[in-house]
Structures are given as C-alpha cells and as structure tokens.
Amino acid sequence: MMGDMASSNIPSPIPLITFLDIEAPGLQQPDSYPIEVGWADTLGNSDAFLVFPIDTWSHWDGDAAALHGIPRSQLLEEGITVVDAACRLNSMLGVEKVFCDALAFDGFWLDRLFEAAEVEPSFQLADVYQLYGELGAQRAEQMISVLGDIQARHRARKDAERYAAAYCSVVTGQQPIL
C-alpha cells in the first residue's frame, strides 16, 4: 500500500503535450473540409471521430480517399455533427496549446469545422515546429528521426499518437511505444 501511495506522488517526467491531426477528402482549398479528427497526448489519452459533412461539403478526391481509406458513406453512417465535434474537442482539449504537423491545412480544416458549428475553439492550434524550437536543436532532430522510424498511417488518431510517442521517446530516452 505504501509503495502505491509513494509512486502516485512522483511527478511524471513527461509534460502534457497534445497533438492533433485531421484527415480530409483532399487538399484543395477552399473545397476541402475535415472528415476525421484525432488527438493524442503524452499521458496516453487519445480520441478520434468521423465528421458528418454539412450539405455544402461535397468535394471528394479519390486519391485522398485511397490514402486515408475512409469512404464517404462511412461519414454519413458514423460521423458526428459539426456541433458535437467542436464541443467534444473543446471539452477534451480545454485551453491547451495543441500541436499539429501541417498548420496551414489542419488550421484551415479546424476553422471550417468550428465556423460550421458556430462555436469558438477553446484551445490554440500551433505548428509542431514551435515545439521543435522549445525542445532545442538536438532534441528536435531526435524527434524528427524517431518520427521517420514510425510509419505514418494517415488516420487522425494514429498520426497524432505517432507524434506523442516520438515526443515521449525523446524526453525519456526510451523506444517509442505504439
């Protein structure tokens, strides 16, 4: 019993850092929109969901669909509304700074989601390069190297988990766990 209490009082060597990724039906702006949103943090928490497209979101690129493997019919069957998606993100991410690997795209898609929902995001989206700057050159290079060793899956949660695992690996010096 004492061992359990002592271990619960030891602070984690890994700070809470959250990564977000968004899948879309193509990269073409302004026609593209979010179809899957996923996030993962360095404490092992994660979530993902499909987004039910609003009526004006009709663009669909077959090449993008082949990459992420999400058929439009799956969005219509399993997707949640834009309001539920925006509220779920705000509820789970709070007022954190959340990192993404493609701010120009992820930021555009996140803006489309929150604008369609008529909800303001509670969190701030930031470019992963800002995190690299905070890590310093040596650790940033290590993280980029670890990311290169972990296969990108092109699914939102898996891609976010990839970044969280790489960050944890660099901070702890241990192999990434996925």
Secondary structure, DSSP 4 states (H G I P E B T S, - for coil): -HHHHHHHTSPPSS---EEEEEE-S-S-TTT---SEEEEEETTS-EEEEEBPPPTT-----HHHHHHH---HHHHHHHPBPHHHHHHHHHHHHTT-EEEES-HHHHHHHHHHHHHHHT---SSEEEEHHHHHHHH-HHHHHHHHHHHHHS---SSHHHHHHHHHHHHHHHHH-SPP--
